[in-house]
Structures are given as structure tokens and as C-alpha cells.
């Protein structure tokens, strides 16, 4: 079952309109909604028709900006429970360490490049984002189905997205990397090569959301009760194993059923079967940070499992579909900076940029600073602060004091024990605009990935490169990629 505390909270917002009467937004009953109020049967429509004006005005404002990336998605509620308490040695995050606690979650899967109306089976990265409604606050693990990313520093993210999106003059192609601007960018940015190898592989063509892995991508930090830090990478492994389509299947399915992956997830959950994943972690002692031939802060690199095995933590079960796609799947707001005690960031420059950008985009996409009050985003933990007003404010705050410190409010909300504490990391250096040399190997892990592939998988990668580059019209770009 879905953990009850979140569902009880959301239940207060669910609306069942069976056996009700049609009304305006003000609760006034309406007996006719097929015709506008006019002067005579063929005369002009009257401005006094408040029902028609309200109906049209609401319709005119129903659409909100889609996500810049990850616009096409599907979501589900579920729960997470750790197997044992072994991770308590490394973190104070209760939802990862207490097997008696069943934490409610909402998970959203997505493609990256395409718009909301694009097909599910395109060649693309898939998003795998999970919001844990923990008793210590919301924690968001905002990952992908590929363990690395295209770029090392978030300052390049606008350039990368501009390159992979439809070209600005023609708005073509949709949800594809097979075009000039993407491969022009790739040819000029060697750091993309590892990710491009994954993108050209069958991992970019998952058969089902229930049959793909998920990765936190970045190196994060766990903090234990003594304040000691440990580097961590998060992994999701599907209970059904990892299975992919082949490119010919993808193209045919996109034509016959562009909703293939989201339909599969919905129907399986509706049948009562659910989707299951195991959360695992790779842990690296901080003393071993420099023992690798790559930088742990480089999001274009993996930690090979032969060097640091993935250790199982707990099970994620997705077993309830949303009641309303827009209200829940579209309005859910994930943010890499949503952390709880026991989990902290590292200085990964891509992660640091995401920590800024996600909040910034949600302010415009969801209409202001109060999007955390939307039911799907609300924590089950108590929320108490001095944030006031703004568009879509639903809380009716009592009292005179909306500042700290105060005496008029009894000194509340109080600060005290059990609060979030950042890792006490010593940082020193000169302010510069320069990449560390430890980020410099762009081909070693791309080669490692190629060498790990079977012969059929290699053939699929070569065929994917051939397909993509044949769509590139500018010959020098094709040559630059090959070179």
C-alpha cells in the first residue's frame, strides 16, 4: 500500500464530481451551458453572461509553460523502505536507515529533449526523479537512466539545451538529437563523448520505465551523527532487470502508440502489479577521494562498480496512479537542493548549477514562490516559517510576527536541535574561472563503455551513429565528429 500519511493529506484536495450540480467558480448553479446569452436568438452575445466569460477566461489560462527539459513525463505514487539499518553508520537520514519507517514517494519518469506531445520511444535520456516525503522534510533524488551527463559545468547547460532542442529557424526536428546543431556542439565539446556513447547505445531506448535503471548522476555526501562525511552515488535497479528496444522497434512503436511507455506504467499499476526498484549506493571514504584516475566531482564520469561495489539499501514500490495528470504529474516540482539532515552536496559544478536553476524555473512555471503548497509538493513534515504572501498563497497565517527574532510571536518559529547542518568542509583557494586538470580525460571512460559492450550492442551503437550523422546536413560537422 501507499504510505497513508501522504495520501491522507492529498485526499483533502481530491474532488469527486459525481452526483453534483454544475456551478460557477463562485458556487452559483448553472442550468444551461450550451448557448451564450444573446439579444434574441440571432443577436449579439451579452457581456452580462458571466458564466460564458468565466468559462472562456479559465480555458484561456489553463496551460502553463512546459518544462524546459523533461517536458514529456509520467508519474506514480508509492513508498520506500530500507532493508536494514546498516547505512546509519554513514547518515542520519531516517528514511534510509530505519526499516520500521515506510516513506511515501512520488516518482516521475520522462524524456529530456522533446516537448510534452512528443513520442515516448525516441532516442533520448530518460529522467528518473523521486520525491521522498520524509518525516524530516522532502528529499528529492533527481536523476536519469544514464549515470553520467553531457557536460561538466552548469554554465554550459543553456548551450547544450539550445543545441539539442529543435533548431530555432525551422523548429525541426522534434525530440531528436539527429540534427546539425546537436552534433556541432558535440564535435566542439570533447567532454560529451562518454555520454554520447551511452546515448547511441540501447540504454537510450528503454522498453519500459519498469525496466530501466536510475542514477543520481552526481557525487553527493552522506553525513553521520558524528559529523563525518562519506561520498555517495545513488543507483536504482529495476526488479525486472534492464531491457531495451531496438531502433527499428522504436520508430514503429512511435507511429502506432506514441504513449507506449507511459501507457505501460499506468496499466501495470492499475492492474495491481506495480513497479519495483532497489536503491543502492556506492560509498567512498573522503580519505580516498584522490585515489581514482578521475575526479569524483566530474558528472561525466562513473565510479566503476569493480572498484566500488553498489550496496543495496531498500526497495521502492510504485503502486498508485495519480488522479489528475496536470494537478500531480505536471505540477510536481523536483529540486536537487531539496535535502534532509544526513545528506549534503559536493562541489560538483554541474550539481551546484542545478541547485540554482531548478528553483528558478519553477517560479515561472508554477506561478510564483508558493508552489511548495501544491498538494503533490507539500511535505508531510510540519512546515513553519516566516514566508508570507505571494501569488497562490493558501496558508492563513495568524499572529503579528512574521520575522525573527521576535517577542510578539513568542520567539517562534523556534530554531533548535535536530536542524539541518551542512557538512563542515574546509575550502580555500583563489577566485578563478578555470576547470581543474582532474576533469581532463574525456575519452578513457568512453572507451571503457565501448569495451564493456557485446558485439550486437556495438553494432547497434555504430548503426546509431550512422543514422544520426546521416541526418546532419553540414558535412564539416560530420567530419569533425568522426575526427
C-alpha positions as CSV (number, residue, x, y, z in Angstrom):
1,X,0.0,0.0,0.0
2,X,1.0,3.6,-0.5
3,X,2.1,5.1,2.8
4,X,-1.0,6.6,4.4
5,X,0.2,9.9,5.7
6,X,0.8,11.5,2.3
7,X,-2.4,10.0,0.8
8,X,-4.5,11.3,3.7
9,X,-3.0,14.8,3.0
10,X,-3.8,14.6,-0.7
11,X,-7.2,13.2,-0.1
12,X,-8.3,16.6,1.4
13,X,-7.7,18.1,-2.1
14,X,-9.3,15.4,-4.3
15,X,-12.6,16.3,-5.8
16,X,-15.3,13.8,-7.0
17,X,-18.0,15.5,-9.1
18,X,-20.4,12.5,-9.3
19,X,-23.9,13.4,-8.2
20,X,-23.1,17.1,-8.1
21,X,-24.7,20.1,-9.9
22,X,-22.9,22.4,-12.4
23,X,-21.9,25.7,-10.8
24,X,-19.7,28.7,-11.5
25,X,-16.4,29.1,-9.6
26,X,-18.4,31.1,-7.1
27,X,-20.7,28.2,-6.4
28,X,-23.7,29.5,-8.3
29,X,-25.8,26.8,-10.0
30,X,-26.0,26.8,-13.8
31,X,-28.9,25.2,-15.7
32,X,-27.7,25.6,-19.3
33,X,-24.1,25.6,-20.7
34,X,-24.6,25.0,-24.4
35,X,-25.5,28.5,-25.5
36,X,-24.4,32.0,-24.7
37,X,-26.8,34.7,-23.5
38,X,-27.8,36.8,-26.5
39,X,-30.3,39.5,-27.6
40,X,-32.8,37.3,-29.3
41,X,-31.9,34.0,-31.0
42,X,-29.6,35.7,-33.6
43,X,-28.4,38.8,-31.8
44,X,-25.1,39.8,-30.2
45,X,-23.7,38.0,-27.1
46,X,-24.0,40.0,-23.9
47,X,-21.1,40.9,-21.7
48,X,-23.5,40.2,-18.8
49,X,-23.1,36.4,-19.5
50,X,-20.8,35.9,-16.5
51,X,-20.9,32.1,-17.0
52,X,-19.6,32.3,-20.6
53,X,-17.0,34.8,-19.7
54,X,-15.7,32.8,-16.7
55,X,-15.7,29.5,-18.7
56,X,-13.7,31.1,-21.6
57,X,-11.4,33.0,-19.4
58,X,-10.5,29.9,-17.4
59,X,-9.9,28.0,-20.6
60,X,-7.7,30.7,-22.0
61,X,-5.4,30.4,-18.9
62,X,-5.4,26.6,-18.4
63,X,-2.0,26.0,-20.0
64,X,1.3,26.7,-18.1
65,X,4.8,26.8,-19.5
66,X,6.1,23.2,-20.0
67,X,9.4,22.2,-18.5
68,X,12.4,23.4,-20.5
69,X,13.6,19.8,-20.4
70,X,11.9,16.7,-19.2
71,X,8.6,18.0,-20.5
72,X,7.2,14.6,-21.5
73,X,6.6,12.5,-18.4
74,X,4.6,10.0,-16.4
75,X,4.3,9.7,-12.7
76,X,3.1,7.5,-9.8
77,X,2.9,7.4,-6.1
78,X,4.5,4.7,-4.0
79,X,6.6,4.0,-1.0
80,X,10.2,3.3,0.0
81,X,11.6,1.2,2.9
82,X,15.2,0.4,3.7
83,X,16.1,-3.3,4.2
84,X,18.2,-2.8,7.4
85,X,19.8,0.0,9.4
86,X,23.4,-0.6,8.1
87,X,23.5,2.9,6.5
88,X,23.1,4.5,9.9
89,X,26.9,4.4,10.2
90,X,27.1,6.9,7.4
91,X,24.0,9.1,7.6
92,X,21.3,10.5,9.9
93,X,18.7,10.4,7.1
94,X,16.0,8.3,8.8
95,X,14.3,7.2,5.6
96,X,17.5,5.4,4.6
97,X,18.3,3.8,7.9
98,X,15.0,2.8,9.7
99,X,13.3,-0.3,8.4
100,X,10.3,0.5,10.5
101,X,9.6,3.7,8.5
102,X,7.6,3.4,5.3
103,X,8.3,6.7,3.4
104,X,5.7,7.8,0.8
105,X,7.1,8.9,-2.6
106,X,6.1,10.3,-5.9
107,X,8.3,9.3,-8.9
108,X,8.2,10.9,-12.3
109,X,9.8,9.4,-15.4
110,X,10.4,11.5,-18.5
111,X,12.2,12.0,-21.8
112,X,14.5,15.0,-21.9
113,X,14.7,16.8,-25.3
114,X,11.1,16.5,-26.6
115,X,8.0,18.6,-25.9
116,X,5.0,17.4,-23.9
117,X,3.5,16.0,-27.1
118,X,6.5,14.0,-28.3
119,X,6.7,10.2,-28.5
120,X,7.9,8.0,-25.7
121,X,10.2,5.8,-27.7
122,X,12.6,8.4,-29.0
123,X,16.4,8.0,-28.6
124,X,17.0,10.1,-25.5
125,X,18.0,10.2,-21.9
126,X,15.2,9.3,-19.5
127,X,14.6,11.2,-16.3
128,X,14.1,9.2,-13.1
129,X,13.1,11.7,-10.3
130,X,11.8,10.6,-6.9
131,X,10.3,12.9,-4.2
132,X,10.6,11.3,-0.7
133,X,8.0,12.7,1.7
134,X,10.1,12.0,4.8
135,X,9.4,12.9,8.4
136,X,12.5,15.2,8.3
137,X,11.2,17.0,5.2
138,X,11.1,16.4,1.5
139,X,14.1,14.8,-0.2
140,X,14.4,14.8,-4.0
141,X,16.6,12.4,-5.9
142,X,16.6,14.0,-9.3
143,X,18.3,11.6,-11.6
144,X,18.4,9.9,-15.1
145,X,18.6,6.5,-16.5
146,X,22.2,7.1,-17.6
147,X,24.8,7.5,-14.9
148,X,26.7,10.4,-16.5
149,X,25.9,13.7,-18.2
150,X,27.0,15.6,-21.3
151,X,28.8,18.5,-19.6
152,X,30.9,19.1,-16.5
153,X,29.9,22.6,-15.6
154,X,26.3,24.0,-15.5
155,X,27.4,27.2,-17.2
156,X,27.2,25.1,-20.4
157,X,23.7,23.9,-19.8
158,X,21.9,26.6,-21.8
159,X,24.2,26.0,-24.7
160,X,23.7,22.2,-24.6
161,X,19.9,22.5,-24.4
162,X,19.8,25.1,-27.2
163,X,21.8,22.7,-29.3
164,X,19.7,19.6,-28.7
165,X,16.3,21.3,-29.0
166,X,14.7,21.9,-32.4
167,X,16.7,24.3,-34.4
168,X,15.4,27.9,-33.9
169,X,14.8,28.8,-37.6
170,X,12.6,25.8,-38.5
171,X,11.6,24.3,-35.1
172,X,12.8,20.9,-36.6
173,X,13.4,18.2,-35.6
174,X,11.3,17.3,-32.6
175,X,12.7,15.1,-29.8
176,X,15.8,14.1,-31.7
177,X,19.5,14.6,-31.5
178,X,19.9,13.7,-35.2
179,X,20.5,17.2,-36.5
180,X,23.2,19.7,-37.1
181,X,23.2,21.9,-34.0
182,X,23.4,19.0,-31.6
183,X,26.3,17.3,-33.4
184,X,28.0,20.7,-33.9
185,X,28.0,21.2,-30.2
186,X,29.2,17.6,-29.5
187,X,32.1,18.0,-32.0
188,X,33.3,21.1,-30.2
189,X,33.0,19.7,-26.7
190,X,35.0,16.5,-26.1
191,X,33.7,16.2,-22.6
192,X,30.4,15.0,-24.1
193,X,31.9,11.8,-25.6
194,X,31.2,9.5,-22.7
195,X,27.6,10.5,-22.5
196,X,27.2,10.3,-26.3
197,X,28.3,6.7,-26.3
198,X,25.6,5.9,-23.8
199,X,23.1,7.9,-25.9
200,X,23.9,5.9,-29.0
201,X,23.5,2.7,-27.1
202,X,20.4,0.7,-26.4
203,X,20.3,2.3,-22.9
204,X,18.7,5.3,-24.6
205,X,15.8,3.1,-25.8
206,X,14.2,1.6,-22.7
207,X,11.5,-1.0,-23.2
208,X,9.6,0.2,-20.2
209,X,10.1,2.6,-17.3
210,X,9.8,-0.6,-15.2
211,X,12.9,-2.0,-16.9
212,X,15.4,0.8,-16.7
213,X,18.0,1.8,-14.2
214,X,18.2,5.2,-12.5
215,X,21.2,7.1,-11.2
216,X,21.7,10.2,-9.1
217,X,24.5,11.1,-11.6
218,X,26.4,13.4,-9.2
219,X,28.5,12.5,-6.2
220,X,26.7,13.6,-3.1
221,X,27.8,13.4,0.6
222,X,26.3,11.5,3.5
223,X,26.8,12.9,7.0
224,X,26.6,10.7,10.1
225,X,25.7,11.6,13.7
226,X,29.4,12.5,14.4
227,X,29.5,14.9,11.5
228,X,31.7,12.6,9.4
229,X,31.2,12.8,5.7
230,X,31.2,10.0,3.1
231,X,30.9,10.4,-0.7
232,X,27.9,8.6,-2.2
233,X,26.5,7.8,-5.6
234,X,22.9,6.6,-5.8
235,X,21.6,3.8,-8.0
236,X,18.2,2.5,-8.9
237,X,17.9,-1.1,-10.2
238,X,14.6,-2.4,-11.6
239,X,13.3,-5.7,-10.2
240,X,12.5,-6.8,-13.8
241,X,16.1,-6.2,-15.0
242,X,17.2,-3.8,-17.7
243,X,15.6,-4.3,-21.1
244,X,15.7,-2.1,-24.2
245,X,14.0,-1.8,-27.5
246,X,15.9,-1.7,-30.8
247,X,15.8,1.3,-33.0
248,X,13.6,-0.2,-35.6
249,X,11.0,-1.1,-32.9
250,X,11.2,2.4,-31.5
251,X,10.3,4.0,-34.8
252,X,7.4,1.7,-35.5
253,X,6.0,2.0,-31.9
254,X,6.3,5.8,-32.1
255,X,3.9,5.7,-35.1
256,X,1.5,3.2,-33.6
257,X,1.5,4.2,-30.0
258,X,3.4,7.3,-29.0
259,X,2.3,6.8,-25.4
260,X,3.9,3.4,-25.2
261,X,6.0,3.8,-22.0
262,X,3.5,5.9,-20.1
263,X,0.6,3.6,-21.0
264,X,2.7,0.6,-19.8
265,X,3.3,2.2,-16.4
266,X,-0.3,3.3,-16.0
267,X,-1.8,-0.1,-17.0
268,X,0.5,-2.1,-14.8
269,X,-0.2,0.0,-11.7
270,X,-4.0,-0.1,-12.5
271,X,-3.8,-3.9,-12.7
272,X,-2.3,-4.0,-9.1
273,X,1.1,-5.3,-10.2
274,X,3.1,-2.2,-9.5
275,X,6.7,-1.3,-10.4
276,X,9.7,-2.2,-8.1
277,X,13.2,-0.9,-7.8
278,X,16.1,-1.4,-5.4
279,X,18.1,1.6,-4.2
280,X,21.8,1.0,-3.9
281,X,24.8,3.2,-3.0
282,X,28.4,3.4,-3.8
283,X,30.3,4.8,-0.8
284,X,33.8,6.4,-0.9
285,X,35.7,7.5,2.2
286,X,36.7,11.1,1.9
287,X,40.3,10.0,2.5
288,X,40.1,8.1,-0.8
289,X,38.9,11.0,-2.9
290,X,42.2,11.3,-4.8
291,X,42.7,7.6,-5.3
292,X,40.9,7.5,-8.6
293,X,42.2,8.4,-12.1
294,X,39.2,10.8,-12.5
295,X,37.6,13.4,-10.3
296,X,34.7,12.4,-8.2
297,X,33.1,15.8,-8.8
298,X,33.1,15.2,-12.6
299,X,29.5,14.4,-13.7
300,X,30.8,12.9,-17.0
301,X,32.4,10.0,-15.1
302,X,31.2,6.9,-13.3
303,X,32.8,5.1,-10.4
304,X,33.3,1.6,-11.9
305,X,31.5,-1.0,-9.8
306,X,34.6,-3.2,-10.0
307,X,36.3,-0.6,-7.8
308,X,33.4,0.4,-5.6
309,X,30.5,-2.2,-5.5
310,X,26.9,-1.0,-5.2
311,X,25.5,-1.9,-1.8
312,X,21.7,-2.4,-1.5
313,X,19.7,-0.1,0.7
314,X,16.0,-0.5,0.2
315,X,13.0,-1.1,-2.1
316,X,10.9,1.4,-4.0
317,X,7.4,0.3,-4.9
318,X,5.2,2.4,-7.2
319,X,1.6,1.3,-6.8
320,X,-0.9,4.2,-7.2
321,X,-1.6,6.3,-10.3
322,X,-2.3,10.0,-10.0
323,X,-6.0,11.0,-10.1
324,X,-5.2,14.0,-12.3
325,X,-2.2,14.3,-14.6
326,X,-2.0,18.1,-14.5
327,X,-2.5,18.5,-10.8
328,X,0.0,15.9,-9.8
329,X,2.4,14.8,-12.6
330,X,2.6,18.2,-14.3
331,X,2.8,20.3,-11.2
332,X,5.2,18.2,-9.2
333,X,8.4,20.3,-8.6
334,X,11.6,18.4,-8.1
335,X,14.7,20.2,-7.0
336,X,18.2,18.9,-6.4
337,X,18.6,21.2,-3.4
338,X,15.7,19.6,-1.5
339,X,17.8,17.6,1.0
340,X,17.2,16.4,4.6
341,X,19.6,16.0,7.5
342,X,22.2,13.4,6.7
343,X,22.6,14.3,3.0
344,X,24.6,17.2,1.6
345,X,26.0,18.4,-1.7
346,X,29.5,18.3,-3.1
347,X,31.3,20.9,-5.1
348,X,30.3,19.2,-8.4
349,X,30.0,22.3,-10.6
350,X,27.0,20.8,-12.6
351,X,25.2,20.0,-9.3
352,X,25.8,23.5,-8.0
353,X,24.2,25.0,-11.1
354,X,21.2,22.6,-10.8
355,X,20.7,23.7,-7.2
356,X,20.1,27.2,-8.5
357,X,18.3,26.6,-11.8
358,X,15.5,24.2,-10.7
359,X,14.1,26.6,-8.2
360,X,14.4,29.5,-10.7
361,X,12.4,27.7,-13.4
362,X,9.7,26.6,-11.0
363,X,9.0,30.2,-10.0
364,X,7.8,30.9,-13.6
365,X,6.4,27.5,-14.5
366,X,4.3,27.2,-11.4
367,X,3.4,30.9,-11.0
368,X,5.4,32.2,-8.0
369,X,7.1,31.3,-4.8
370,X,4.2,29.2,-3.2
371,X,4.4,26.2,-5.4
372,X,5.5,24.1,-2.4
373,X,1.9,24.4,-1.2
374,X,0.6,22.5,-4.3
375,X,-0.7,19.2,-2.8
376,X,1.8,16.9,-4.7
377,X,4.7,19.1,-3.4
378,X,3.6,19.5,0.2
379,X,5.8,17.8,2.8
380,X,4.2,15.5,5.4
381,X,6.7,17.2,7.8
382,X,5.4,20.3,9.6
383,X,6.1,23.5,7.7
384,X,6.6,26.6,9.8
385,X,8.5,29.7,8.6
386,X,8.1,33.4,8.0
387,X,7.5,33.2,4.3
388,X,4.4,35.4,3.5
389,X,2.1,36.5,0.7
390,X,2.9,36.0,-3.0
391,X,0.8,34.5,-5.7
392,X,-1.3,31.5,-4.8
393,X,-0.8,31.8,-1.0
394,X,-3.0,29.1,0.6
395,X,-1.9,29.5,4.2
396,X,-3.8,31.8,6.5
397,X,-1.1,32.8,9.0
398,X,-2.2,34.0,12.4
399,X,-0.4,36.5,14.7
400,X,1.5,39.7,14.2
401,X,5.1,38.5,13.9
402,X,6.5,37.4,10.5
403,X,10.1,37.9,11.3
404,X,12.9,36.5,13.6
405,X,13.9,37.2,16.2
406,X,10.7,38.3,17.8
407,X,8.9,38.6,21.1
408,X,5.4,39.2,19.8
409,X,5.3,35.7,18.5
410,X,6.9,34.1,21.5
411,X,10.1,33.7,19.6
412,X,8.6,31.3,17.2
413,X,9.1,29.6,14.8
414,X,12.0,28.5,17.1
415,X,15.4,27.3,16.0
416,X,16.9,24.4,17.8
417,X,18.1,20.8,17.9
418,X,17.5,18.4,15.1
419,X,18.0,21.0,12.4
420,X,19.8,20.6,9.1
421,X,23.5,21.1,9.3
422,X,25.8,21.4,6.3
423,X,29.0,19.4,6.2
424,X,31.9,21.3,7.8
425,X,34.2,21.3,4.8
426,X,37.3,23.5,4.7
427,X,37.5,25.3,1.4
428,X,40.3,27.7,0.3
429,X,41.7,29.0,-3.0
430,X,41.8,31.8,-5.4
431,X,38.7,33.0,-7.3
432,X,39.3,31.9,-10.9
433,X,37.3,30.9,-14.0
434,X,39.1,27.6,-14.9
435,X,38.4,23.9,-14.9
436,X,40.5,21.5,-12.8
437,X,43.0,19.4,-14.7
438,X,41.5,16.4,-13.0
439,X,38.5,16.8,-15.2
440,X,40.6,16.5,-18.4
441,X,40.3,12.8,-19.5
442,X,37.3,12.8,-21.9
443,X,37.9,9.5,-23.7
444,X,39.0,7.0,-21.1
445,X,35.6,6.1,-19.8
446,X,34.0,6.3,-23.2
447,X,36.5,3.6,-24.3
448,X,35.7,1.6,-21.2
449,X,32.0,1.8,-22.0
450,X,32.6,0.6,-25.6
451,X,34.8,-2.3,-24.4
452,X,32.1,-3.4,-22.0
453,X,29.6,-3.9,-24.8
454,X,28.8,-7.2,-26.5
455,X,29.2,-7.5,-30.3
456,X,25.4,-6.9,-31.0
457,X,25.4,-3.8,-28.7
458,X,28.5,-2.4,-30.5
459,X,26.7,-2.9,-33.8
460,X,23.7,-1.0,-32.5
461,X,26.0,1.9,-31.4
462,X,27.6,2.1,-34.8
463,X,24.2,2.0,-36.5
464,X,23.0,4.8,-34.3
465,X,26.0,7.0,-35.1
466,X,25.4,6.3,-38.8
467,X,21.7,7.1,-38.6
468,X,22.3,10.3,-36.6
469,X,25.2,11.7,-38.7
470,X,23.3,10.9,-41.9
471,X,20.7,13.5,-40.7
472,X,23.4,16.1,-40.3
473,X,23.4,18.3,-43.4
474,X,26.6,20.2,-42.9
475,X,29.5,17.9,-44.0
476,X,32.2,19.6,-41.9
477,X,30.2,18.8,-38.7
478,X,30.0,15.1,-39.7
479,X,33.7,15.1,-40.3
480,X,34.5,16.8,-37.0
481,X,32.6,14.2,-35.1
482,X,34.4,11.4,-36.8
483,X,37.8,13.1,-36.3
